[in-house]
Amino acid sequence: MRPLFFSRLRSAACGITLLAGASLATAESSHGIAMYGAPALPQDFVSLPYVNPDAPKGGQVVFGNLGSFDTLNPFTQKGTPPWQLRFWAYESLMGRSYDEPFSLYGLLAESIETPDDRSWVEFSLRTEARFSDGSPVTVEDVIWSYETLGSEGNLRYRSFWNKIERIEQTGPRRVRMTFNTEDRELALIAGLRPILKKQQWDTDPDNAPVGTAPYVVSDFELGRSVTLSRNPDYWGRDLPLRKGTNNFDKLRLEYFGDQTVLFEAFKAGDLSAVREFNAAKWDSDYDFARVQNAAVIKTEIPNQTPSGMTGLVMNTRRPPLNDWRVRQALIEAFNFEFINDTLTGGRLPRITSYFSNSYLAMNDGPATGRVAELLEPFRDTLLPGALEGYTLPVSDGTERNRANLRTARKLLSDAGWTIQDGVLQNAEGQALELQVLLQHGNLGEEEMQKAVDIYATSLERLGIKLTTDLVDGAQYVERQNVYDFDLTFFRRALSLSPGNEQMLYWGASGADMPGSRNLMGMNSPAAEAMILHMLKTSSSEEFIAAAQALDRALTSGRYVIPIWQYAKSRIAHDATMRFAPRVPIYGDGIHYMPEVWWSSGE
């Protein structure tokens, strides 16, 4: 089966101009770019600081995914691809260093140019850059990729395309993008879009897209497994950005129906590594034979990134969840201390805000200084706590949680909900009944199901009925896309360089748009203003203040019932798998293991 590529691209939205032999660039060419200041690595850097440049090549690793997949195309809006394909099988003009908040270095492009105001960006392609079939990467491929992804691809690519005034060829191997929006991050985002082969669309559009990355799909069984093999003719193996990376000969993904079966496969030696999110299980369940005989090693890798947000998101499109008092009451009733002790042995700290565990997090107490100044114009639209200070409730750790439930009852009463015959009802006699949408077999949501079971008992004491709807992956995605839920599992990983993606997560334009990332349906002028300020400022101090102000608007919005955070990764892996002792600030991120680890061959 060959997954469908894109529907035929209609007329181009931007003009393509060829200025043969000439460049309009007036900025100085550079090997890299940073959001603020200069990138840390010099032009003559040999390798990334967290890799082993002499790592041996060879070996195979097998990872487990939950659920299924029905396409090998990670760029379309429809279908469910293996999420790793976007990162393992495709490249962009620039590549990241995960030891810096947001710096890029030349990958398909050998250099980047942009003026001080970053109103445009120009890239010079490497002459040696090749697709996996050996054909050269051309400016035409680059322009086509941006147009196609921006107008026909997944929604996550379209916002950027709308900010391009024009894209044009300015030399045999040069391409320039001019922006129609004041946004300093756009020059960096431009360097991170995947580049695909235009000719494939013209001649064989039904195949999975052809990329330029070190790995290509060599085998797959739809819905069950995918194998990627390292391309022996990979064009960029000698680049400083690639030296010591992509060391395994093969990467294989196996799919499982639930986490229990996946874990048993790892215990039996069928998988190379697993990540454990439950600290209690990390201590209790990893004493099987392969650990005891040292065939498996337990490794903990710290990170310095924000906690992000994980928990139960509330759909504010639906009453009564559009009332902040009801949302706060639901947060009060969530007995985190008791749930955390029951499920993790109390080993994991709670997420206290979206950017907690980092310097971008809001401070305790009232907003002060520049943060207060940024939020003040929006005082009338902010919820209580944004300016005055907001903290999550803390229980006494007992199952009853009496004090917090009393607070919850008062909030519900203020919102017009009272107990009648043991059932919480409004003035019209409607009972407060809520349903949590969860995906069957998903790792994080299995843990959430256990938390919800405890939570339902607490809500029952308030007269609220909470039920769970466990569905398969396809139904789960479909229902989230049309916001058919009261509460659902929510996870947003956030970085030290929040930018345009924040508008996708929290922007009002996604509140009613099917398939958006704004699951809570929030519409906050303050949050949008803070995001825009982050994107326009050239000052790191202003950026931090805006991020802290955004954190206040999000957290005091009471959109999510937070659970625990992961300040470190817990990875159990084959003893033959190794990594360099220097860990980047992003820790064990999406790319870290398959890109940086290697096999000792022992």
C-alpha positions in Angstrom: 0.0 0.0 0.0 1.4 3.4 -1.0 0.1 6.3 1.2 -1.4 9.2 -0.6 0.8 12.3 -0.9 -0.9 15.6 -1.3 -3.9 16.6 -3.4 -2.8 18.5 -6.5 -1.4 22.0 -5.6 -3.5 24.8 -7.0 -2.1 28.1 -8.3 0.9 29.3 -6.2 0.1 31.9 -3.6 3.4 33.6 -3.9 5.4 34.7 -6.9 8.6 33.0 -7.9 11.2 35.2 -9.3 14.6 34.3 -10.8 17.2 36.9 -10.5 20.0 35.1 -12.3 23.5 35.6 -11.0 22.5 38.3 -8.6 21.5 38.5 -5.0 19.6 41.3 -3.3 21.0 40.3 0.1 22.7 43.2 2.0 23.1 41.3 5.3 26.3 39.4 6.2 26.3 35.7 5.4 26.7 33.4 8.4 27.0 29.7 9.2 24.3 29.9 11.8 21.7 32.1 13.5 20.3 32.5 17.1 17.1 34.0 18.3 19.1 36.5 20.3 22.8 37.3 19.9 25.1 35.0 18.0 25.1 31.2 18.0 27.5 29.6 20.4 29.4 27.4 18.0 32.0 29.1 15.7 32.1 28.8 12.0 34.8 26.1 12.1 33.2 23.9 14.8 34.0 20.2 14.4 30.9 18.6 16.0 28.1 19.3 18.4 29.3 19.5 22.0 27.1 16.6 23.2 28.1 14.0 20.6 30.9 11.5 20.4 32.5 12.5 17.0 34.2 9.1 16.9 31.1 7.1 17.6 31.2 3.8 15.7 28.6 3.0 13.1 26.5 -0.2 13.1 23.8 -2.1 14.9 20.0 -2.0 15.0 17.7 -0.5 17.6 14.0 -1.3 18.0 11.5 1.0 19.7 7.9 0.5 20.6 5.0 2.7 19.6 1.4 2.4 20.9 -1.6 2.2 18.6 -1.3 2.0 14.8 -0.5 4.0 11.7 -2.2 4.2 8.3 0.2 6.4 6.3 4.0 7.0 5.9 3.4 10.6 5.0 4.0 12.8 8.1 3.0 16.0 6.4 -0.7 15.6 5.6 -3.6 16.6 7.8 -5.4 13.3 7.4 -4.1 9.9 8.6 -1.9 8.8 11.4 1.8 8.4 10.5 4.6 7.1 12.8 5.4 10.4 14.5 9.2 9.7 14.3 9.3 9.8 10.5 9.3 13.6 10.3 12.5 13.7 12.4 14.3 10.6 11.1 13.6 10.6 7.4 13.6 14.3 6.4 15.9 17.3 6.7 15.6 21.1 6.6 17.8 24.0 5.5 19.1 24.4 9.0 19.6 22.1 12.0 19.4 22.6 15.7 21.9 22.4 18.5 20.0 21.0 21.5 22.6 22.6 23.9 21.3 26.1 23.1 17.8 27.6 23.6 17.3 28.3 19.9 20.3 28.3 17.6 20.4 26.9 14.1 23.4 25.8 11.9 23.6 25.1 8.2 22.4 21.7 7.0 21.0 21.7 3.5 21.9 25.3 3.4 25.6 26.3 3.8 24.8 29.8 4.9 22.0 32.1 6.0 21.6 35.9 5.7 19.1 38.2 7.3 19.0 41.9 8.1 18.8 43.3 11.6 15.0 43.6 11.5 14.7 40.1 10.1 12.2 41.2 7.6 13.6 38.6 5.2 15.9 35.6 5.2 18.1 34.2 2.4 19.7 30.7 2.2 22.5 29.4 0.1 22.1 25.7 -0.7 25.0 23.3 -0.5 26.1 22.1 -3.9 26.5 18.5 -2.4 23.0 18.3 -0.9 21.2 15.3 -2.3 17.9 13.5 -1.9 18.0 9.8 -0.9 17.7 8.8 -4.6 20.9 10.7 -5.4 19.2 13.7 -7.2 20.4 17.2 -6.2 18.4 19.5 -4.0 17.4 22.5 -6.0 15.9 25.9 -5.2 12.8 24.7 -7.1 12.4 21.9 -4.6 12.7 24.3 -1.7 10.1 26.7 -3.1 7.8 23.9 -3.9 8.1 22.4 -0.5 7.2 25.6 1.3 4.3 26.3 -1.0 2.9 22.7 -0.8 3.3 22.3 2.9 2.0 25.8 3.6 -1.2 25.5 1.5 -1.9 21.7 1.4 0.0 20.2 4.3 -0.7 19.7 8.0 -2.2 22.7 9.8 1.1 23.2 11.8 2.8 24.4 8.6 0.1 26.8 7.3 0.5 29.6 9.8 4.1 30.3 8.7 3.2 30.2 5.0 0.6 33.0 5.6 3.4 35.2 6.9 5.5 35.0 3.7 4.9 37.9 1.4 7.0 36.3 -1.4 9.5 33.5 -1.9 12.0 33.9 -4.8 15.1 32.4 -6.3 17.9 35.0 -6.1 20.7 33.0 -7.6 21.5 29.5 -8.9 21.4 28.1 -5.4 19.9 30.9 -3.4 16.4 31.4 -2.1 14.9 34.3 -0.2 11.7 34.6 1.8 10.3 38.1 2.6 7.9 38.3 5.4 4.7 40.4 5.8 4.7 40.3 9.6 7.1 41.7 12.2 8.3 38.5 13.8 12.0 37.9 14.6 11.4 34.1 14.9 10.3 33.7 11.3 13.9 33.7 10.0 14.6 30.7 12.2 11.3 28.9 11.5 12.1 29.2 7.8 15.2 27.1 8.3 13.3 24.3 9.9 10.7 23.4 7.3 11.2 19.9 5.7 12.4 19.9 2.1 10.8 17.4 -0.2 11.4 16.5 -3.9 9.2 18.3 -6.4 9.8 16.0 -9.3 8.4 13.1 -7.3 5.1 14.9 -7.2 5.2 15.4 -10.9 6.0 11.7 -11.7 5.1 9.5 -8.7 2.8 11.4 -6.3 1.4 8.3 -4.5 4.7 7.3 -2.9 5.8 8.5 0.5 7.7 11.7 0.1 11.4 11.5 -0.8 13.7 13.2 1.8 17.4 14.0 2.2 18.0 12.5 5.7 20.5 9.8 6.8 17.7 7.3 7.0 15.1 6.0 4.5 12.2 3.7 4.9 13.3 0.3 3.8 10.4 -1.9 4.9 7.0 -1.6 6.6 3.9 -3.5 7.4 1.0 -1.0 7.6 -0.2 -0.5 11.1 2.4 -2.9 12.6 6.0 -2.0 11.9 8.4 0.4 10.0 12.1 -0.1 9.4 14.4 2.7 8.4 17.9 1.9 7.1 20.9 4.3 7.2 21.7 5.4 3.6 25.3 4.5 2.9 25.4 7.2 0.3 24.0 9.9 2.6 25.3 13.2 1.3 25.9 15.0 4.6 27.8 12.4 6.7 30.9 14.6 7.0 29.1 17.8 8.0 30.1 19.2 11.5 26.4 19.1 12.4 26.2 15.4 11.5 29.6 14.2 12.7 29.1 11.5 15.4 25.3 11.3 14.8 22.9 8.8 13.2 25.1 5.9 14.1 22.7 2.9 14.0 22.4 1.0 10.7 18.7 0.4 11.3 15.9 2.0 13.3 12.8 -0.1 13.7 9.4 0.8 15.1 7.1 -1.9 16.4 3.5 -1.2 17.3 1.6 -2.5 20.3 -2.0 -2.4 21.4 -1.2 -1.3 25.0 1.7 -0.5 27.3 1.6 -3.8 29.2 2.3 -5.8 26.0 5.0 -3.3 25.0 6.8 -3.6 28.3 6.6 -7.4 28.1 8.3 -7.2 24.7 11.1 -5.1 26.2 11.5 -7.6 29.0 11.8 -10.4 26.5 14.5 -8.5 24.6 12.3 -7.7 21.5 12.8 -3.9 22.1 16.0 -2.0 22.6 14.8 0.7 25.0 11.7 2.1 26.8 11.0 5.3 28.6 9.4 5.0 32.0 7.2 7.9 33.2 6.1 6.4 36.4 8.7 6.8 39.2 7.1 4.1 41.3 7.3 1.6 38.5 10.9 2.6 37.8 11.8 1.5 41.3 9.5 -1.6 41.5 9.1 -3.1 38.0 12.6 -3.0 36.6 14.1 -6.0 38.5 13.5 -8.6 35.8 16.1 -11.0 34.5 17.7 -8.9 31.8 18.3 -6.1 34.4 19.7 -8.6 36.9 22.2 -10.0 34.5 23.2 -6.5 33.3 21.8 -7.0 29.7 19.6 -3.9 30.4 20.8 -0.7 32.1 18.6 1.9 33.8 19.7 5.4 32.9 18.4 8.8 34.2 19.0 11.9 32.0 18.2 15.3 33.4 17.1 18.4 31.4 16.9 22.1 32.0 13.7 22.7 30.0 10.2 24.0 31.1 7.8 21.5 32.6 5.3 22.1 29.9 1.7 21.2 30.7 0.3 17.7 31.3 -3.0 16.9 32.8 -6.8 17.1 32.1 -7.7 20.0 29.8 -11.2 21.4 30.1 -13.2 22.3 27.0 -14.4 25.9 27.7 -16.6 25.8 24.6 -19.1 23.8 26.7 -21.0 25.1 29.7 -20.5 25.0 32.6 -16.7 24.7 31.8 -16.9 28.2 30.3 -17.2 29.5 33.9 -13.8 29.9 35.5 -15.4 29.3 39.0 -16.5 25.8 37.9 -13.0 25.2 36.5 -11.4 26.3 39.7 -13.8 24.1 41.7 -12.7 21.1 39.6 -9.0 22.0 40.2 -9.7 22.2 44.0 -11.4 18.8 44.0 -8.4 17.1 42.2 -6.6 15.7 45.2 -3.1 15.8 43.7 -1.1 15.0 46.8 -3.2 11.8 47.5 -3.2 10.8 43.8 0.5 11.4 43.4 1.3 9.4 46.5 -1.0 6.5 45.3 0.3 6.3 41.8 4.0 7.4 41.9 4.8 7.1 45.6 4.9 10.9 45.8 8.1 10.9 43.9 7.2 13.4 41.2 6.7 17.1 41.8 3.5 18.8 40.5 3.5 21.1 37.5 2.9 24.5 38.9 2.7 26.5 35.7 3.2 26.0 32.0 6.9 27.2 32.1 7.7 25.9 35.6 11.1 24.5 36.2 12.7 27.2 34.1 13.5 31.0 34.1 10.5 31.6 31.9 8.1 30.6 34.7 6.0 33.2 36.5 7.2 34.4 39.9 5.3 33.7 43.1 3.0 36.4 44.4 1.8 39.6 42.5 3.1 40.5 39.1 5.9 43.1 39.4 8.1 45.2 37.2 7.9 44.7 33.4 5.6 41.7 33.7 3.0 43.8 35.5 3.4 46.6 32.9 2.8 44.1 30.1 -0.3 42.7 31.7 -1.9 45.9 33.0 -3.6 47.0 29.8 -5.5 43.7 29.9 -6.6 43.9 33.5 -10.3 43.8 32.6 -9.9 40.6 30.6 -7.7 38.7 32.9 -9.0 36.2 35.5 -8.4 36.7 39.2 -4.8 35.7 40.1 -3.1 36.8 36.9 -1.9 40.1 38.4 -2.5 39.3 42.1 -0.8 35.9 42.1 -2.1 32.4 41.5 -1.1 29.1 43.0 -2.6 25.6 42.7 -4.4 24.3 45.8 -2.6 21.9 48.1 -4.4 19.2 50.0 -3.6 17.7 53.4 -2.6 14.5 51.6 -5.6 12.5 53.0 -8.2 10.9 50.8 -11.0 13.1 52.1 -9.5 16.4 51.1 -12.1 18.2 53.2 -10.8 21.8 53.1 -10.4 21.9 49.3 -13.8 20.4 48.8 -15.3 23.1 51.0 -13.7 25.7 48.7 -15.0 23.9 45.7 -18.6 23.8 47.0 -18.4 27.6 47.7 -17.2 28.3 44.1 -19.9 26.0 42.6 -22.6 27.7 44.7 -21.3 31.1 43.5 -21.7 29.8 39.9 -25.3 28.8 40.6 -24.8 25.0 41.3 -26.4 23.5 44.4 -26.9 20.1 45.8 -30.5 18.7 45.4 -31.2 15.2 46.5 -27.4 14.4 46.5 -27.0 15.7 42.9 -25.3 19.0 41.9 -27.8 20.9 39.8 -28.2 24.4 38.3 -31.3 26.6 38.5 -32.9 24.7 35.6 -32.5 21.4 37.3 -29.7 20.1 35.1 -27.2 17.8 36.8 -23.5 18.5 36.5 -22.2 15.4 34.6 -18.8 15.4 32.9 -17.1 12.9 30.7 -13.3 12.4 30.2 -12.2 11.3 26.8 -9.1 9.0 26.9 -7.3 6.8 24.3 -7.2 3.1 25.0 -3.7 1.8 25.3 -1.9 5.1 25.3 0.9 5.2 27.9 0.2 8.6 29.5 -3.5 8.1 29.4 -3.3 4.7 31.2 -1.8 6.6 34.1 -4.4 9.3 33.7 -7.2 6.7 33.8 -6.1 5.6 37.3 -6.0 9.2 38.4 -9.5 9.8 37.0 -10.9 6.9 38.9 -9.7 8.5 42.2 -10.8 11.9 41.0 -14.3 10.6 40.2 -14.8 9.6 43.9 -13.9 13.1 45.0 -16.3 14.7 42.6 -19.0 12.3 43.7 -18.8 14.0 47.1 -19.6 17.3 45.4 -22.6 15.7 43.6 -20.8 15.6 40.3 -20.9 12.5 38.1 -17.6 11.9 36.2 -17.3 9.1 33.7 -14.6 8.0 31.3 -14.9 7.2 27.6 -12.1 5.0 26.4 -11.8 4.9 22.7 -9.4 3.7 20.0 -6.8 5.9 18.4 -8.9 6.9 15.4 -11.9 7.8 17.4 -9.8 9.7 19.8 -8.2 11.9 17.2 -11.5 12.4 15.4 -13.3 13.5 18.6 -10.5 15.8 19.7 -10.4 17.4 16.2 -14.1 18.4 16.6 -13.8 19.1 20.4 -16.3 16.4 21.3 -15.3 16.1 25.0 -15.7 17.7 28.4 -12.2 16.8 29.6 -9.4 15.0 27.9 -5.7 14.1 28.4 -3.5 17.0 27.5 0.3 17.3 27.0 2.2 20.3 25.6 5.9 20.2 25.7 7.4 23.7 25.9 10.9 24.8 25.2 13.2 27.6 26.3 12.4 29.4 23.0 8.7 29.6 22.9 7.5 31.4 19.7 5.0 31.0 16.9 3.8 27.6 18.0 2.4 29.3 21.1 -0.2 31.0 18.9 -1.2 27.6 17.5 -1.6 26.3 21.1 -3.4 29.2 22.6 -4.5 31.6 19.8 -8.2 32.6 19.4 -8.1 31.6 15.7 -8.0 28.0 16.8 -10.8 28.2 19.3 -13.4 27.1 16.8 -11.2 25.7 14.0 -11.5 21.9 13.7 -8.3 20.1 14.3 -6.4 23.0 16.0 -4.0 22.6 18.9 -6.1 24.9 21.1 -8.0 22.1 22.8 -9.3 24.2 25.7 -10.9 26.8 23.3 -9.2 29.7 25.0 -9.6 33.3 23.7 -7.3 35.5 25.7 -6.2 38.9 24.3 -3.6 39.1 27.0 -2.0 35.8 26.0 -2.0 36.7 22.3 -0.4 40.1 23.1 2.3 38.4 25.1 3.1 36.0 22.3 3.3 38.8 19.8 5.6 40.8 22.1 7.9 37.7 22.4 8.1 37.5 18.6 8.8 41.1 17.9 11.3 42.1 20.7 15.0 42.0 20.1 15.7 42.1 23.8 16.2 38.9 25.8 15.0 40.7 28.9 11.7 41.7 27.2 11.3 38.2 25.9 11.6 36.7 29.4 9.2 39.2 30.8 6.6 38.5 28.1 7.0 34.7 28.6 6.5 35.1 32.3 3.4 37.2 31.7 2.1 34.6 29.2 2.6 32.0 31.9 0.5 34.0 34.3 -2.3 34.4 31.7 -2.3 30.7 30.9 -2.1 29.4 34.5 -4.6 31.7 36.0 -6.9 30.9 33.1 -7.6 27.5 34.8 -7.8 25.6 31.6 -5.9 22.5 32.7 -5.8 20.4 35.9 -2.0 19.8 36.1 -0.4 16.5 37.2 3.3 15.8 37.7 6.3 16.9 35.8 9.3 15.1 34.5 12.6 16.9 35.3 14.5 13.9 34.0 14.1 11.0 31.6 14.1 7.5 32.9 15.3 5.2 30.1 15.9 1.4 30.4 18.0 0.2 27.4 20.2 -2.5 26.1 23.6 -2.4 27.7 25.2 -2.2 24.2 23.6 1.3 23.7 25.9 4.2 24.7 25.9 8.0 24.7 28.4 10.8 25.4 28.7 12.0 29.0 27.8 15.6 28.1 24.0 16.0 28.1 22.5 19.0 26.2 20.2 21.4 28.0 17.2 19.8 26.4 18.2 16.4 27.8 16.7 13.3 26.2 14.5 15.0 23.6 12.8 13.7 20.5 16.1 13.4 18.5 18.6 12.6 21.2 18.6 8.8 21.4 18.4 7.9 17.7 20.7 10.7 16.6 23.4 10.7 19.3 23.5 7.2 20.8 25.5 4.4 19.3 26.0 0.6 19.6 29.2 -0.6 21.3 28.8 -3.9 19.4 29.5 -5.9 22.5 
